[in-house]
Amino acid sequence: MLFSTPEFLFAFLPLVLAGYFVALGFARVTGWGQGPQNLLLLLASLFFYAFGEKERVLWMLLSIAVNWALGLAIERMQSAPGAARGPPRAARWTLALGLTFDLALLGYFKYANLLVESWNAIAGDGARFDAWQHVLLPIGISFYTFQSMSYLVDVYRREVPAARNPLDFALFVSLFPQLIAGPIVRYRDVAAQILARRLDLPLFASGVRRFLIGLAKKVLVAEPTAHFATTVFELPGDSLSAPLAWLGLFAFTVGSYYDFSGYSDMAIGLGRMFGFRLFENFQWPLISQSITEMWRRWHISLGSWFKDYVYIPLGGNRGGPWRTYRNLMVVFLLCGLWHGASWNFAIFGLWQGLYLALERGRLGRWLAASPRFLRHVYVLLVWNLGWLFFCFVDLEDSWVYAKALVQGGSAQSAFEFARLVDNHLLFVLVLGAIGSTPWVPALAKRVRGTTAEGPLRLLAWCALAVAAVLSLAAAAGATSTPFLYFRF
């Protein structure tokens, strides 16, 4: 079920909100705290997931049960006599067992097909797995697995107490706003909110506003630009001119940003409607002046997860430059593979890690001394070229597209450009480029407390109302495309 579909907008969400407010009133009358609301949200979240995934919801329930039990076991072992001198060996082994289970679950569903296909490509006739059946990837498994892993590590580090109530832990993992495409929520950030949270009118209104902004990003900008980019990527090489190929990459940058940041906006907005305050996942990444800054602003929850649970445990930047470079390359190799089960994703990760490593040396000093405009051009060039590995499963297809970026066009390519590029697309791309910069917050900050604040606020609400009407009309009358990160 997509957030931008009629089933969600006009059936699921209104019913869950109505039920939540009934449960909230019941809890206040009976004094049962958050129990009724949490139970309702848990049941709604399981239905939300099972609506599209059907029996694969059982794998998520298994993951919840195993990680909840192991979290309690680790905490008991940490509190055993003598544990104050250091983590007991039993706790370390239990943590290792939990992480192995989580990685095995993720590895089987996400990477088994890649490993079998790679083996079959190099193995002889007698060693091939010809009878292998393709494994279907459960939506959101990368997100809820990473949440469970961080929970076990944080309990082991004594940074958070283990969840006593299995329903509370199940709600943490399965909360439907962030279940299938993030942001990656950590238990320590929402544990107190699960046990006690307060929903008031300003928080609910800000949630509605944030959800509508995300919906407009998805429906009005991400879908048309992503559709154009996909169409360009599917063209044969002789139909691609350099301008069309570059425009396709730029459209994918705009589409991917609005798609994923739009989903994060909707997730944060939905969370607020139910009293949860989820953390920001994007902070204007397309204004970055370096690839390092880009990754601090893009998919923040994923970057911070890899920093805290992979980069720092590997040694971070504490072992000299070459160890730092190695750690960066390892982190971004894993980050690339996290995005998808293809060797192209591994190259995508290494491409990003390479530039982060280079920016710690001479390239970083050169950037610091360069004009701001030149730094921005550098970031957009490197970021767009990175999509060559992200957007194609086959490396040969990436190479064909890369050649199109520098070669001239033919009569066929000129025809394709005229056929695909119209005024609506150009308007959306320009609108998307302008909207990816923080000029509205900057303007609001400048006029705050002046006579222009009232008219500007009214104008903003009118623009949001128009965008909401257009988004809801488009969502009701067309078939929405899945979010980009659903495949992760």
Protein Blocks (a to p, Z undefined) as FASTA:
>chain_A
ZZkbmklmmmmmmmmmmmmmmmmmmmmmnonojmlmmmmmmmmmmmmmmmmnmmmmmmmm
mmmmmmmmmmmmmmmmmmpghklnoccfklmmmmmmmmmmmmmmmmmmmmmmmmmmmmmm
mmcfklpcfkbccddddehklmmmmmmmmmmmmmmnopaccdfblmlmmmmmmomklmmn
opaddfklmmmmmmoccddfklmmmmmmmmmmmmmmmmmmmmmmmmmmmmmmmpcfklpc
fklmmmmmmmmmmmmmmmmmmmmmmmmmmmmmnopacddfbehkllpcbfklmmmmgokl
lmmmmmmmmmmmnnpjmnojklmmmmmmmmmmmmmmmnoccfklmmmmmmmmmmmmmmmm
mmlmmmmmpcfklmmmmmmmmmmmmmmmmmpmblklmmmmmmmmmmccdfklmmmmmmmm
cfklmmmmmmmmmmmpcklmmmmmmmgoiaklmmmmmmmmmmmmmmmmmmmmmmmmpccd
ddfklmZZ
